[in-house]
Amino acid sequence: MLQYATTATTLLFVILLTATACNSHTAQRHAHKPIAEIGRGRILRITDQMLATGGSDTVRFGRLHSGEIAVMHLWIANETERPLVISDYLRSCGCTTLEFDNQPILSGEAKPVTLTFDSRGERGWQLKTVDILSTESPCSLRLFVEADVE
């Protein structure tokens, strides 16, 4: 009986250790990073000028099949002198979503966001907009979301 208790305790320890390691990896993946340490991925740079006048960028999903849900991981990089907080987003269509947390991005740092395009019910060339809003500016960063749906 003692052997089974020891085996069960060891198994429970391994499961807890694995779960802790997975949670640690997830936290690291979503942590803020200095801009210089971003190795891969699309970077959307927020500057003082963009906060003052607004700005835009284009995100291209390429060719999709109707019904396909495409996901793109982006980085929001704060190139201003003050912390930046993403407060909300506005979209031209319910087929686009932006996942983010509203924790401040310090100057010189970047944080990941996830942009999703759901092509269900869409056909042909699509151009949607997503306006990213911050608490520091009345102007937004407008993302033009482009896809060609077959």
C-alpha positions as CSV (number, residue, x, y, z in Angstrom):
1,M,0.0,0.0,0.0
2,L,2.9,2.3,0.8
3,Q,4.3,1.7,-2.7
4,Y,1.0,2.9,-4.3
5,A,0.9,6.0,-2.1
6,T,4.5,6.9,-3.1
7,T,3.8,6.3,-6.8
8,A,0.6,8.5,-6.5
9,T,2.5,11.2,-4.7
10,T,5.3,11.2,-7.3
11,L,2.8,11.3,-10.1
12,L,0.9,14.2,-8.5
13,F,4.3,16.1,-8.1
14,V,5.1,15.6,-11.8
15,I,1.7,16.8,-12.8
16,L,2.0,19.9,-10.6
17,L,5.5,20.6,-11.8
18,T,4.3,20.3,-15.5
19,A,1.4,22.6,-14.9
20,T,3.6,25.2,-13.2
21,A,6.1,25.1,-16.0
22,C,3.2,25.6,-18.6
23,N,1.8,28.5,-16.7
24,S,5.2,30.1,-16.4
25,H,5.7,29.7,-20.2
26,T,2.3,31.3,-20.9
27,A,3.1,34.2,-18.6
28,Q,6.4,34.8,-20.3
29,R,4.8,34.7,-23.7
30,H,2.4,37.4,-22.8
31,A,4.9,39.5,-20.8
32,H,6.1,42.9,-22.0
33,K,9.4,42.9,-23.7
34,P,11.9,45.6,-24.6
35,I,11.4,46.5,-28.3
36,A,15.0,45.4,-29.2
37,E,14.2,41.8,-27.9
38,I,11.3,41.1,-30.2
39,G,12.8,38.5,-32.5
40,R,9.9,37.7,-34.7
41,G,6.5,39.1,-35.5
42,R,4.8,42.1,-36.9
43,I,5.4,45.3,-34.8
44,L,3.0,48.2,-34.7
45,R,4.9,51.2,-33.5
46,I,3.1,53.9,-31.5
47,T,5.0,57.2,-31.6
48,D,4.3,60.7,-30.1
49,Q,3.3,61.9,-33.6
50,M,0.8,59.1,-34.0
51,L,-0.8,59.9,-30.6
52,A,-1.1,63.6,-31.7
53,T,-2.5,63.0,-35.2
54,G,-3.5,59.4,-35.5
55,G,-1.9,56.8,-37.8
56,S,-2.6,53.8,-39.9
57,D,-1.1,50.5,-40.9
58,T,-2.2,47.6,-43.1
59,V,-2.4,43.9,-42.0
60,R,-2.7,41.4,-44.8
61,F,-4.1,37.9,-44.1
62,G,-3.7,36.9,-47.7
63,R,-5.8,34.3,-49.4
64,L,-8.3,32.5,-47.2
65,H,-11.0,29.9,-47.8
66,S,-14.6,30.9,-46.9
67,G,-15.3,29.9,-43.3
68,E,-11.6,30.0,-42.3
69,I,-10.7,31.8,-39.1
70,A,-7.3,33.5,-39.4
71,V,-5.2,34.6,-36.4
72,M,-2.3,37.0,-36.5
73,H,0.0,37.8,-33.5
74,L,1.2,41.3,-33.4
75,W,3.3,43.5,-31.1
76,I,2.3,47.0,-30.0
77,A,5.5,48.9,-29.4
78,N,5.5,52.1,-27.3
79,E,8.0,54.5,-28.8
80,T,6.7,57.5,-26.8
81,E,8.2,59.0,-23.6
82,R,5.3,57.9,-21.4
83,P,3.4,54.8,-20.6
84,L,0.7,53.7,-23.1
85,V,-2.5,52.0,-22.2
86,I,-4.7,50.4,-24.9
87,S,-8.2,51.1,-23.7
88,D,-10.5,49.7,-26.4
89,Y,-10.9,49.1,-30.1
90,L,-13.6,49.8,-32.7
91,R,-14.2,47.6,-35.7
92,S,-16.1,48.1,-38.9
93,C,-17.3,44.5,-38.9
94,G,-18.0,41.7,-36.4
95,C,-15.7,39.5,-38.3
96,T,-12.6,41.1,-36.7
97,T,-11.5,40.9,-33.1
98,L,-8.5,42.2,-31.2
99,E,-7.4,40.5,-28.0
100,F,-5.3,42.6,-25.6
101,D,-4.8,43.4,-22.0
102,N,-5.0,46.9,-20.7
103,Q,-1.9,46.9,-18.6
104,P,0.4,49.9,-19.4
105,I,3.2,49.5,-21.9
106,L,6.2,51.3,-20.7
107,S,8.3,53.5,-22.9
108,G,10.6,51.3,-25.0
109,E,8.6,48.2,-24.4
110,A,6.2,46.1,-26.5
111,K,3.3,43.8,-25.7
112,P,1.6,41.1,-27.8
113,V,-2.0,41.4,-29.2
114,T,-3.9,39.0,-31.3
115,L,-5.9,40.0,-34.3
116,T,-8.5,37.5,-35.6
117,F,-10.4,37.6,-39.0
118,D,-13.4,35.3,-39.4
119,S,-14.1,34.8,-43.1
120,R,-17.5,33.0,-42.6
121,G,-20.0,34.7,-44.9
122,E,-17.3,36.7,-46.8
123,R,-16.4,36.4,-50.4
124,G,-13.8,38.2,-52.6
125,W,-11.5,40.9,-51.6
126,Q,-12.2,42.2,-48.1
127,L,-11.0,45.4,-46.4
128,K,-12.1,45.9,-42.8
129,T,-10.9,48.4,-40.2
130,V,-9.9,48.1,-36.6
131,D,-9.2,51.3,-34.6
132,I,-7.0,50.8,-31.6
133,L,-7.7,53.4,-28.9
134,S,-5.5,54.5,-26.0
135,T,-6.1,56.5,-22.9
136,E,-3.3,58.9,-23.9
137,S,-4.9,60.2,-27.1
138,P,-8.2,61.0,-28.7
139,C,-6.6,59.8,-32.0
140,S,-6.4,56.1,-32.9
141,L,-4.2,53.7,-34.8
142,R,-6.3,52.5,-37.7
143,L,-5.5,49.0,-38.9
144,F,-6.7,48.1,-42.4
145,V,-7.4,44.4,-42.4
146,E,-7.1,42.9,-45.8
147,A,-8.0,39.4,-47.0
148,D,-8.9,37.6,-50.3
149,V,-11.6,35.1,-49.5
150,E,-12.3,32.3,-52.0
